[in-house]
Amino acid sequence: MRNNEDRLGTKSIDGDAPPQTKGAQAGASFSFSTPTEFVELPSAGRYYPEGHPLCGKEEVEIYHMTAKDEDILTSETLIKKGIVLDRLLKNVLVDQSIEPNSLLVGDKNAILIATRITGYGEIYDTKMICPSCSKSVSQKFDLGIKEVYRANEKDIKEYGIDMSDAGRFDLTMPSSKVVVGVRLMTGVDEEYLNKMSENRKKHKLPETPLTDQLRRMIISVNGDSSGEMIKEYVKYMPARDSRYLRMTYHKVVPDVKLAQEFSCASCGHAQELEVPFTVDFFWPRD
């Protein structure tokens, strides 16, 4: 973490106004600037195209959260549009040429977690449903206990994956024997899937989150990259192939792992669980 007392940056409240000076002058003899720190990227800068600001970069610099950032988090307009976290990310990134939606999902998660820690600390107090007794219980998690996950050579060799620098790999499906091309998803994909879900709810249509995600991840079927072929394959994809693809994807995708011990105060059940990102994550109750 840097104090940056001699550094000035840029930041806007709602993203529409011209960038404001991050450092500020308050009187003739006092000045201040917002601290920054570097966040380790799970991707280590791989899988971004040439020309992307993070191509080849192992870390990214962010500003600490400020009261103006809290204005973003409480903006009903941004919340309704579903872009509040992207606007927050845009504001905290020191390099303003980085578009939040262009981030790989794992890198985006790492930056969001680091941003939350700078604003509200490492302790995350939330409520969750006990998987044993189904009661809602309070639970504290330590966001400082996290692991940057990258696929190891053993996993890559085991699944016969050859990951390209563009974040793409081919995978032979165990049931259909089809060779499927897959790519790592970005914030653009998350936004697309969220809109798809909202539209289905709006028109009272059955939700199809799994097949929507598969159609977004898959970029070719036996070398055919047409949308029609991908849609047709996903429609009739054997469940065994679907499970294998999703399991393999999670094995190789770079991300931040937040698994901690959960203990139910009601029934005493204890197990290791992934830390849930609920509404309390950026809107703490205390």
Buried (B, 14 or more C-beta within 10 A) or exposed (E): EEEBEEBEBBBBBEBEEEEEEBBEEEEEEEEEBBBBBBBEBBBBBBBBEEEBBBBEBEBBBBBBBBEBBBEBBEBEEBBEEEBBBBBBBBBBBBEBEBBBBBBBBBBBBBBBBBBBBBBBEEEBEBEBEBEBEEEEBEBEBEBEEBEBBBBEEEEBEEBEBEBEEEBBBBBEBEEBEBEBBBBBBBBBBBBBBEEBBEEBEEEEEEEBEEEBBBBBBBEBBEEEEEEEBBBEBBEEBEEEBBEBBBEBBEBBBBBBBBEBEBEBEEEEBEEEBEBBBEEBBBEBEE
